[in-house]
Amino acid sequence: MGVLEKDSKRRTRNNNIQKIILQTVATAGVLSVALLAPNALQVLKQIGLLPKLRQEYIFNSSRNRLVKAGLLTYEGKFIRLTDKGEVKLRQLERHNYKLEKPKRWDKKWRVLIFDVPEKHRGIRDKVRNTITAVGFMRLQKSVWVYPYDCEDFINLIKADFKVGKDILYLIVDFIENDRAIKDFFQLS
């Protein structure tokens, strides 16, 4: 395994550890530090993210980094997710978000058109990054296509970014010259 592969594997493991810690705290709201460590460690052991040795050290150092970064905060013997931590957790969840693909394609395209004003450029970039991460293909500057039902996902984006009026979701039966699109999604 090359240096880049090892580094990528380490970064992925660290992101997964941080995500588990943030999700554990978010689920409980406020959680005792004494309770957090064993529960999160058990989850990490079960899914095989941590080697048997140094588990507690890795967990504690990751938790301390999250506190230093302002994502978690200590309140006496308890630990709480900060607003900044909630934002980071959403980013981690979005990055890993995958849409279910049915066994058969219904031969309909889902087209997403968005026109977020320039004054909301940050939101526009977040929408673009999110749909790219999920697997949409870009047809034109703000026209994207996906072959499977993703209406619930689009509704979540509209609600989350508060851009309901700026995004149109279309179900299209035919797109002219769609061979490149079919190849992109590996459809026959």
TAVEN-V551022 format. One record per helix or strand. SS is the DSSP state (@ for helix, = for strand). FROM is the first residue (numbers start at 1). TO is the last residue. If there is no record, write none. Layout:
SS | FROM | TO
SS | FROM | TO
//
This chain:
@ | 3 | 28
= | 30 | 32
@ | 33 | 46
@ | 55 | 68
= | 72 | 75
= | 78 | 81
@ | 83 | 95
= | 109 | 114
@ | 118 | 134
= | 137 | 140
= | 143 | 146
@ | 151 | 161
@ | 164 | 166
= | 167 | 172
@ | 179 | 184
//
